[in-house]
Amino acid sequence: MKKIFFLLVFALSYIANMHAQAGVCGQFHKKYCVLDKGKKGEKWQYNAQSKSGLFSQGMVSKLRCVIYKGMDYKISVCCETVLGDKVNYKIYDARTNELLFDNSSAEDTQVFEFQSISTRQLIIEVVVPQGATEQEAHKAQDAACVGLLIEHKVTDRQGFSQY
């Protein structure tokens, strides 16, 4: 009887925790952002700092993440079609507040790849401009899910490794 009670409590707490984590947009980035399999032997790995959220028109949201020396990173932003391709993002150095990347000055690309030469913190700012949504059947006009997918892999060796 005690075992059944323990299992029931465990199962209910697990379900409640999963439901609380899911929220409205849940794991949108895992479902709709494209995970890159890469070429043979260079598979990108999912980074747990990835997030999804519900955004309304004009909303700005920031995410702090850590990048590590000797790693390549790929940051992808995806959104529900009701937002079209109007989602912008910027990447800043968290310590100096220096702007490192702005997708609006890079043809609104939704994917950005880079190598990290030092371990540091970044701030990723995602912006849904006012008036960015389009009418779509069965969708709210003023809000939609946005996903921020972060992937990483070990940087490939370059040049002579040893002589």
Short mmCIF file of the C-alpha atoms (twelve columns), coordinates in Angstrom:
data_MODEL
# 
_entry.id   MODEL 
# 
loop_
_atom_site.group_PDB 
_atom_site.id 
_atom_site.type_symbol 
_atom_site.label_atom_id 
_atom_site.label_alt_id 
_atom_site.label_comp_id 
_atom_site.label_asym_id 
_atom_site.label_seq_id 
_atom_site.Cartn_x 
_atom_site.Cartn_y 
_atom_site.Cartn_z 
_atom_site.pdbx_PDB_model_num 
ATOM 1   C CA . MET A 1   0.000  0.000  0.000   1 
ATOM 2   C CA . LYS A 2   2.842  2.375  0.855   1 
ATOM 3   C CA . LYS A 3   4.517  1.589  -2.460  1 
ATOM 4   C CA . ILE A 4   1.352  2.388  -4.390  1 
ATOM 5   C CA . PHE A 5   0.917  5.659  -2.467  1 
ATOM 6   C CA . PHE A 6   4.574  6.623  -3.104  1 
ATOM 7   C CA . LEU A 7   4.273  5.838  -6.823  1 
ATOM 8   C CA . LEU A 8   1.032  7.814  -7.086  1 
ATOM 9   C CA . VAL A 9   2.559  10.865 -5.375  1 
ATOM 10  C CA . PHE A 10  5.667  10.608 -7.560  1 
ATOM 11  C CA . ALA A 11  3.619  10.304 -10.758 1 
ATOM 12  C CA . LEU A 12  1.386  13.258 -9.866  1 
ATOM 13  C CA . SER A 13  4.334  15.484 -8.967  1 
ATOM 14  C CA . TYR A 14  6.093  14.524 -12.212 1 
ATOM 15  C CA . ILE A 15  2.997  15.359 -14.287 1 
ATOM 16  C CA . ALA A 16  2.499  18.666 -12.449 1 
ATOM 17  C CA . ASN A 17  6.154  19.598 -13.002 1 
ATOM 18  C CA . MET A 18  6.018  18.782 -16.719 1 
ATOM 19  C CA . HIS A 19  2.812  20.780 -17.115 1 
ATOM 20  C CA . ALA A 20  4.312  23.787 -15.300 1 
ATOM 21  C CA . GLN A 21  7.407  23.694 -17.529 1 
ATOM 22  C CA . ALA A 22  5.389  23.392 -20.697 1 
ATOM 23  C CA . GLY A 23  3.423  26.641 -20.319 1 
ATOM 24  C CA . VAL A 24  1.604  28.005 -23.327 1 
ATOM 25  C CA . CYS A 25  4.459  27.588 -25.804 1 
ATOM 26  C CA . GLY A 26  6.154  24.705 -24.025 1 
ATOM 27  C CA . GLN A 27  9.046  23.278 -25.987 1 
ATOM 28  C CA . PHE A 28  8.233  25.213 -29.175 1 
ATOM 29  C CA . HIS A 29  11.929 25.554 -30.060 1 
ATOM 30  C CA . LYS A 30  12.397 21.770 -29.966 1 
ATOM 31  C CA . LYS A 31  9.447  21.179 -32.269 1 
ATOM 32  C CA . TYR A 32  9.730  23.973 -34.798 1 
ATOM 33  C CA . CYS A 33  13.319 25.230 -34.904 1 
ATOM 34  C CA . VAL A 34  15.432 23.016 -37.150 1 
ATOM 35  C CA . LEU A 35  17.974 20.899 -35.308 1 
ATOM 36  C CA . ASP A 36  20.961 20.626 -37.619 1 
ATOM 37  C CA . LYS A 37  22.364 17.133 -38.042 1 
ATOM 38  C CA . GLY A 38  25.442 18.588 -39.784 1 
ATOM 39  C CA . LYS A 39  27.872 16.673 -41.939 1 
ATOM 40  C CA . LYS A 40  29.070 13.257 -40.892 1 
ATOM 41  C CA . GLY A 41  31.129 13.524 -37.718 1 
ATOM 42  C CA . GLU A 42  30.173 17.135 -36.871 1 
ATOM 43  C CA . LYS A 43  26.781 16.801 -35.265 1 
ATOM 44  C CA . TRP A 44  25.446 19.872 -33.477 1 
ATOM 45  C CA . GLN A 45  24.184 19.189 -29.966 1 
ATOM 46  C CA . TYR A 46  21.147 20.680 -28.297 1 
ATOM 47  C CA . ASN A 47  22.062 23.292 -25.665 1 
ATOM 48  C CA . ALA A 48  19.855 23.331 -22.550 1 
ATOM 49  C CA . GLN A 49  19.924 27.147 -22.479 1 
ATOM 50  C CA . SER A 50  17.413 27.129 -25.384 1 
ATOM 51  C CA . LYS A 51  13.996 28.612 -24.559 1 
ATOM 52  C CA . SER A 52  10.500 29.242 -25.904 1 
ATOM 53  C CA . GLY A 53  8.005  31.892 -24.923 1 
ATOM 54  C CA . LEU A 54  4.758  33.624 -25.755 1 
ATOM 55  C CA . PHE A 55  5.406  37.023 -27.322 1 
ATOM 56  C CA . SER A 56  3.001  39.841 -28.011 1 
ATOM 57  C CA . GLN A 57  3.437  42.650 -30.523 1 
ATOM 58  C CA . GLY A 58  6.092  45.124 -29.473 1 
ATOM 59  C CA . MET A 59  7.537  42.772 -26.861 1 
ATOM 60  C CA . VAL A 60  11.255 42.631 -26.066 1 
ATOM 61  C CA . SER A 61  12.684 39.759 -24.036 1 
ATOM 62  C CA . LYS A 62  16.269 39.022 -22.995 1 
ATOM 63  C CA . LEU A 63  18.011 35.757 -22.204 1 
ATOM 64  C CA . ARG A 64  21.421 35.432 -20.553 1 
ATOM 65  C CA . CYS A 65  23.528 32.463 -21.641 1 
ATOM 66  C CA . VAL A 66  27.081 31.237 -21.174 1 
ATOM 67  C CA . ILE A 67  29.305 30.274 -24.096 1 
ATOM 68  C CA . TYR A 68  32.530 28.354 -23.657 1 
ATOM 69  C CA . LYS A 69  35.990 28.645 -25.185 1 
ATOM 70  C CA . GLY A 70  36.741 26.141 -27.930 1 
ATOM 71  C CA . MET A 71  33.115 25.643 -28.940 1 
ATOM 72  C CA . ASP A 72  31.121 26.534 -32.061 1 
ATOM 73  C CA . TYR A 73  27.597 27.816 -31.516 1 
ATOM 74  C CA . LYS A 74  24.516 28.093 -33.683 1 
ATOM 75  C CA . ILE A 75  21.637 30.310 -32.564 1 
ATOM 76  C CA . SER A 76  18.305 29.968 -34.382 1 
ATOM 77  C CA . VAL A 77  15.104 31.915 -33.858 1 
ATOM 78  C CA . CYS A 78  11.822 30.484 -35.067 1 
ATOM 79  C CA . CYS A 79  8.234  31.624 -34.643 1 
ATOM 80  C CA . GLU A 80  4.677  30.749 -35.463 1 
ATOM 81  C CA . THR A 81  3.738  31.712 -39.008 1 
ATOM 82  C CA . VAL A 82  1.326  34.339 -37.691 1 
ATOM 83  C CA . LEU A 83  4.428  36.462 -36.913 1 
ATOM 84  C CA . GLY A 84  5.817  36.074 -40.427 1 
ATOM 85  C CA . ASP A 85  9.540  36.794 -40.624 1 
ATOM 86  C CA . LYS A 86  9.487  39.962 -38.549 1 
ATOM 87  C CA . VAL A 87  11.215 38.624 -35.420 1 
ATOM 88  C CA . ASN A 88  14.541 40.342 -34.756 1 
ATOM 89  C CA . TYR A 89  17.320 39.432 -32.361 1 
ATOM 90  C CA . LYS A 90  20.532 40.963 -31.122 1 
ATOM 91  C CA . ILE A 91  23.441 39.415 -29.253 1 
ATOM 92  C CA . TYR A 92  25.395 41.438 -26.693 1 
ATOM 93  C CA . ASP A 93  28.438 40.774 -24.542 1 
ATOM 94  C CA . ALA A 94  26.941 40.709 -21.018 1 
ATOM 95  C CA . ARG A 95  29.965 42.333 -19.369 1 
ATOM 96  C CA . THR A 96  30.633 45.203 -21.794 1 
ATOM 97  C CA . ASN A 97  27.147 45.507 -23.356 1 
ATOM 98  C CA . GLU A 98  28.872 45.547 -26.776 1 
ATOM 99  C CA . LEU A 99  26.580 44.637 -29.670 1 
ATOM 100 C CA . LEU A 100 28.066 41.516 -31.276 1 
ATOM 101 C CA . PHE A 101 25.339 40.637 -33.801 1 
ATOM 102 C CA . ASP A 102 22.076 42.119 -35.080 1 
ATOM 103 C CA . ASN A 103 20.057 40.033 -37.525 1 
ATOM 104 C CA . SER A 104 18.278 43.116 -38.913 1 
ATOM 105 C CA . SER A 105 21.613 44.256 -40.380 1 
ATOM 106 C CA . ALA A 106 22.287 40.728 -41.709 1 
ATOM 107 C CA . GLU A 107 19.306 40.356 -44.069 1 
ATOM 108 C CA . ASP A 108 17.042 39.227 -41.186 1 
ATOM 109 C CA . THR A 109 18.752 35.840 -41.039 1 
ATOM 110 C CA . GLN A 110 17.180 33.545 -38.472 1 
ATOM 111 C CA . VAL A 111 20.380 31.501 -37.939 1 
ATOM 112 C CA . PHE A 112 23.744 32.755 -36.678 1 
ATOM 113 C CA . GLU A 113 26.877 30.594 -36.310 1 
ATOM 114 C CA . PHE A 114 30.059 31.609 -34.517 1 
ATOM 115 C CA . GLN A 115 33.154 30.295 -32.719 1 
ATOM 116 C CA . SER A 116 33.942 31.236 -29.155 1 
ATOM 117 C CA . ILE A 117 37.560 32.135 -28.416 1 
ATOM 118 C CA . SER A 118 36.833 32.754 -24.741 1 
ATOM 119 C CA . THR A 119 34.314 31.734 -22.101 1 
ATOM 120 C CA . ARG A 120 31.849 34.553 -21.471 1 
ATOM 121 C CA . GLN A 121 28.224 35.459 -20.945 1 
ATOM 122 C CA . LEU A 122 25.988 36.738 -23.707 1 
ATOM 123 C CA . ILE A 123 22.628 38.451 -23.645 1 
ATOM 124 C CA . ILE A 124 20.295 37.515 -26.468 1 
ATOM 125 C CA . GLU A 125 17.539 40.057 -27.016 1 
ATOM 126 C CA . VAL A 126 14.500 38.958 -29.048 1 
ATOM 127 C CA . VAL A 127 12.117 41.603 -30.418 1 
ATOM 128 C CA . VAL A 128 8.689  41.193 -32.005 1 
ATOM 129 C CA . PRO A 129 7.976  44.571 -33.631 1 
ATOM 130 C CA . GLN A 130 4.597  46.269 -33.256 1 
ATOM 131 C CA . GLY A 131 2.252  45.249 -36.063 1 
ATOM 132 C CA . ALA A 132 4.277  42.142 -36.962 1 
ATOM 133 C CA . THR A 133 1.418  39.645 -36.829 1 
ATOM 134 C CA . GLU A 134 -0.801 38.645 -39.737 1 
ATOM 135 C CA . GLN A 135 -4.360 37.334 -39.681 1 
ATOM 136 C CA . GLU A 136 -4.465 33.561 -39.745 1 
ATOM 137 C CA . ALA A 137 -7.426 31.285 -39.101 1 
ATOM 138 C CA . HIS A 138 -7.753 30.124 -35.471 1 
ATOM 139 C CA . LYS A 139 -4.749 32.192 -34.289 1 
ATOM 140 C CA . ALA A 140 -4.648 35.228 -32.048 1 
ATOM 141 C CA . GLN A 141 -3.479 38.342 -33.889 1 
ATOM 142 C CA . ASP A 142 -1.611 39.869 -30.983 1 
ATOM 143 C CA . ALA A 143 0.565  37.007 -29.670 1 
ATOM 144 C CA . ALA A 144 2.471  33.943 -30.854 1 
ATOM 145 C CA . CYS A 145 5.137  31.482 -29.767 1 
ATOM 146 C CA . VAL A 146 8.799  32.234 -30.409 1 
ATOM 147 C CA . GLY A 147 11.612 29.715 -29.989 1 
ATOM 148 C CA . LEU A 148 15.297 30.370 -29.404 1 
ATOM 149 C CA . LEU A 149 17.349 27.280 -30.210 1 
ATOM 150 C CA . ILE A 150 20.990 27.184 -29.149 1 
ATOM 151 C CA . GLU A 151 23.203 24.387 -30.479 1 
ATOM 152 C CA . HIS A 152 26.900 23.729 -29.888 1 
ATOM 153 C CA . LYS A 153 29.784 21.507 -30.952 1 
ATOM 154 C CA . VAL A 154 33.504 21.302 -30.286 1 
ATOM 155 C CA . THR A 155 35.461 23.565 -32.628 1 
ATOM 156 C CA . ASP A 156 37.302 21.644 -35.340 1 
ATOM 157 C CA . ARG A 157 41.094 21.701 -35.102 1 
ATOM 158 C CA . GLN A 158 42.696 23.941 -37.674 1 
ATOM 159 C CA . GLY A 159 46.232 24.091 -38.978 1 
ATOM 160 C CA . PHE A 160 48.938 21.742 -37.709 1 
ATOM 161 C CA . SER A 161 47.917 19.934 -34.537 1 
ATOM 162 C CA . GLN A 162 51.493 18.760 -33.773 1 
ATOM 163 C CA . TYR A 163 54.755 18.569 -35.678 1 
# 
